[in-house]
Amino acid sequence: MKNKKKTYICTHEGSGNNDLFQSCGFVHDFETLGNWNCPKCGSNLVLEGTSGKSVSELLSEGLEKEKGE
């Protein structure tokens, strides 16, 4: 069975790499899931197609929305 590659993107906004750029936009395909850092700016890479939030963050947001209604 062939492994499907997972696309990770850097969503860093603002100055980075000693003010050499304003936004990164680095994209790379990995064969395994992991907690990767961007080689350009050092920020955490986010799996494409996700919000970048952890499960507990998503559940907390949902709970807050339910309380507000």
Contacts in CASP RR format, 6 or more apart in sequence:
PFRMAT RR
TARGET T0000
AUTHOR 0000-0000-0000
METHOD contacts of the structure
MODEL  1
MKNKKKTYICTHEGSGNNDLFQSCGFVHDFETLGNWNCPKCGSNLVLEGT
SGKSVSELLSEGLEKEKGE
3 31 0 8 1.000
3 32 0 8 1.000
5 29 0 8 1.000
5 30 0 8 1.000
5 31 0 8 1.000
6 29 0 8 1.000
6 30 0 8 1.000
6 31 0 8 1.000
6 32 0 8 1.000
6 33 0 8 1.000
6 47 0 8 1.000
6 48 0 8 1.000
7 27 0 8 1.000
7 28 0 8 1.000
7 29 0 8 1.000
7 47 0 8 1.000
7 48 0 8 1.000
8 27 0 8 1.000
8 28 0 8 1.000
8 29 0 8 1.000
8 30 0 8 1.000
8 36 0 8 1.000
8 45 0 8 1.000
8 46 0 8 1.000
8 47 0 8 1.000
8 48 0 8 1.000
9 25 0 8 1.000
9 26 0 8 1.000
9 27 0 8 1.000
9 45 0 8 1.000
9 46 0 8 1.000
9 48 0 8 1.000
10 24 0 8 1.000
10 25 0 8 1.000
10 26 0 8 1.000
10 27 0 8 1.000
10 38 0 8 1.000
10 40 0 8 1.000
10 41 0 8 1.000
10 43 0 8 1.000
10 45 0 8 1.000
10 46 0 8 1.000
11 24 0 8 1.000
11 25 0 8 1.000
11 43 0 8 1.000
11 46 0 8 1.000
11 52 0 8 1.000
12 23 0 8 1.000
12 24 0 8 1.000
12 25 0 8 1.000
12 38 0 8 1.000
12 41 0 8 1.000
12 42 0 8 1.000
12 43 0 8 1.000
13 22 0 8 1.000
13 23 0 8 1.000
14 22 0 8 1.000
14 23 0 8 1.000
15 21 0 8 1.000
15 22 0 8 1.000
16 22 0 8 1.000
16 24 0 8 1.000
16 41 0 8 1.000
17 40 0 8 1.000
17 41 0 8 1.000
21 40 0 8 1.000
21 41 0 8 1.000
24 38 0 8 1.000
24 40 0 8 1.000
24 41 0 8 1.000
24 43 0 8 1.000
25 40 0 8 1.000
26 38 0 8 1.000
26 39 0 8 1.000
26 40 0 8 1.000
26 41 0 8 1.000
26 45 0 8 1.000
27 48 0 8 1.000
28 36 0 8 1.000
28 45 0 8 1.000
30 36 0 8 1.000
33 47 0 8 1.000
35 44 0 8 1.000
36 44 0 8 1.000
36 45 0 8 1.000
37 43 0 8 1.000
37 44 0 8 1.000
37 45 0 8 1.000
38 44 0 8 1.000
38 45 0 8 1.000
46 52 0 8 1.000
51 58 0 8 1.000
53 61 0 8 1.000
END
